[in-house]
Amino acid sequence: MRPQMKHESLRRFYSPFNCKTYDISLPDIRDKRCWGSSHGWLVTLGANFEMHLLNPLSGGQVSLPPLHKCPNLNLVYSGKGFRDSFVYKVILSASPCSSDCVIFAIYADNWKMAFVKPGDILWTPLSCIRGNVDDAMCHDGKFYAIDTFREILIWDLAGSFLKRITFTPSREMDNLVYVTTYLVEIEGQIYSIMRLLVDTRITYTPCLSTWCFKDYKLDVYNENLEEVKSLGDWPIFVGNSHSFSISCATYSEYKSNCIYFTDDLSGVQYNAAFSYDMGIYSVQSGRVQPIHQEDVSDFAFLLPLWIIPSLS
């Protein structure tokens, strides 16, 4: 989904496999921050602190408890500041129609996390975080998060901390400006997808550009992270949404062994000057195929995102 361009209700959806665009009127997300998912739903946050789940096709909405009243916050922020930059990422693990649905929020300069399930009246904070959290997921009855120390943190479904697994970063990252990491499930296994970026600024305006990805398979039991050179028949999607994979056996129009990525740093870490950092990365060749772009949004906090449409 393309970001909102002006104070308008029309949003443009772009399909990378057929290069077609579709315009949908969505007045309920106008001027709201959005995060995408593979379940057909968006997470929205307004300048009035209100958070919702919204299905852009069916129009269905689910209200979420106010995150700014989470017990681990002593907030001195305006509603606009909270929407624009205080919340880094909100992750939807499943459709709200599913009993497995959990919503994670990463906020306060990525130092805090909380989760909520549809029907809860309060967010539940997650403890033992000591680094900036990049991503989170729900897998096999546990919560997982990965931080900037390359530590994977694990909690049970009640939010009780279970363990911390630490991995040594590659020396290859020493000269890079920025590294961010995603957690994604592929065929029942957890993978850590490391995105390496460089500063391609021409003027004093920073512009981070994706250089490559490093992919690792996580063995929680043996506390081992093994680098893999192929994702097989699976394209994965990362960026301003929850990280997910799909099978080319089901979605044959997509490219296998590729990483589809959107910009998830502009507006949070810096303002995009001319374009967003987005494309399709081939794990086999190490090359990036650009994705067609339009103008940068008038609103720095609005970014492109991935969503798989669904009426359920």
Secondary structure by P-SEA (a helix, b strand, c coil): cccccccccbbbbbbccccbbbbbbcccccccccccccccbbbbbccccbbbbbcccccbbbbbccccccccccccccaaaaacccccccccccccccccbbbbbbcccccbbbbbcccccbbbbbcccccccccccccccbbbbbccccbbbbbcccccccbbbbbbbbcccccccbbbbbbbbcccbbbbbbbbbbbbccccbbbbbbcbbbbbbbcccccbbbbbcccccbbbbbcccccccccccccccccccbbbbcccccccccccccccbbbbbcccccbbbbcccccccccccbbbbbbbcccc
